[in-house]
Amino acid sequence: MEAVYDFVEGESKLDEVYEKAIVVKAHHPPGSDVSQLRLEVHDIVCVVEQDATGWWGGHKEGDGDGKGWFPGSCVRILPAEA
């Protein structure tokens, strides 16, 4: 999963438009894994990347510096804003 870490350490993509998703299942990664996001139910996540392995990359809304990976099964994409 080399590409996984390219996202986490790569250049900022904060100017791009993202899909937003709501967390429906909490995700608490092991304390030693800084590449994953800690998610709580009802958090809003800006999804930047969706990997074929089922892991998605992004950041929590309002926390653009805290990028990381999380299981796509923990979130549901929100409808696009009009």
C-alpha positions as CSV (number, residue, x, y, z in Angstrom):
1,M,0.0,0.0,0.0
2,E,2.7,2.5,-1.0
3,A,0.1,4.9,-2.4
4,V,-1.6,5.1,0.9
5,Y,1.3,7.0,2.5
6,D,1.6,9.3,-0.5
7,F,-1.8,10.8,0.4
8,V,-1.0,11.2,4.1
9,E,2.4,12.7,3.5
10,G,1.7,14.3,0.1
11,E,0.9,17.9,-0.8
12,S,-2.2,19.5,0.5
13,K,-5.4,19.1,-1.6
14,L,-7.5,21.5,0.5
15,D,-8.5,23.6,-2.5
16,E,-10.2,20.7,-4.3
17,V,-13.9,19.9,-4.0
18,Y,-14.6,16.7,-1.9
19,E,-17.4,14.4,-1.3
20,K,-18.7,14.7,2.2
21,A,-19.6,11.6,4.3
22,I,-21.1,11.1,7.7
23,V,-19.6,8.6,10.1
24,V,-22.1,5.8,10.9
25,K,-19.7,3.5,12.8
26,A,-16.9,4.7,15.1
27,H,-13.3,3.8,14.1
28,H,-10.7,3.8,16.8
29,P,-7.3,2.9,15.3
30,P,-4.5,1.5,17.5
31,G,-2.6,4.4,19.2
32,S,0.6,3.6,17.3
33,D,-1.0,4.0,13.8
34,V,-0.9,7.7,13.0
35,S,-1.9,7.0,9.3
36,Q,-5.5,6.4,10.4
37,L,-8.2,8.8,11.4
38,R,-10.1,8.4,14.7
39,L,-13.8,8.7,13.9
40,E,-16.9,9.1,16.1
41,V,-20.5,8.6,15.0
42,H,-21.9,11.8,13.4
43,D,-18.5,13.2,12.5
44,I,-18.4,14.7,9.0
45,V,-15.5,13.5,6.8
46,C,-14.2,15.1,3.5
47,V,-13.4,12.1,1.3
48,V,-10.3,12.7,-0.9
49,E,-9.6,9.2,-2.1
50,Q,-11.3,5.8,-2.2
51,D,-8.8,2.9,-2.4
52,A,-9.9,-0.5,-4.0
53,T,-9.0,-2.2,-0.7
54,G,-11.9,-0.5,1.1
55,W,-9.8,2.1,2.8
56,W,-10.7,5.7,2.2
57,G,-8.5,8.8,2.7
58,G,-9.6,12.2,3.9
59,H,-9.9,14.5,6.8
60,K,-12.6,15.5,9.3
61,E,-14.5,18.6,8.4
62,G,-12.8,21.6,10.1
63,D,-9.6,19.7,10.6
64,G,-7.8,20.0,7.3
65,D,-4.4,19.2,8.8
66,G,-5.5,15.9,10.2
67,K,-5.4,13.7,7.1
68,G,-5.6,9.9,7.3
69,W,-7.2,6.6,6.3
70,F,-10.4,5.0,7.6
71,P,-12.6,2.0,6.5
72,G,-15.1,3.1,3.9
73,S,-17.7,0.9,5.6
74,C,-17.7,3.4,8.5
75,V,-19.2,6.2,6.5
76,R,-22.0,7.1,4.2
77,I,-21.7,9.7,1.4
78,L,-23.9,12.6,1.9
79,P,-26.1,14.0,-0.9
80,A,-24.4,16.8,-2.9
81,E,-25.3,20.3,-1.8
82,A,-27.5,22.2,-4.3
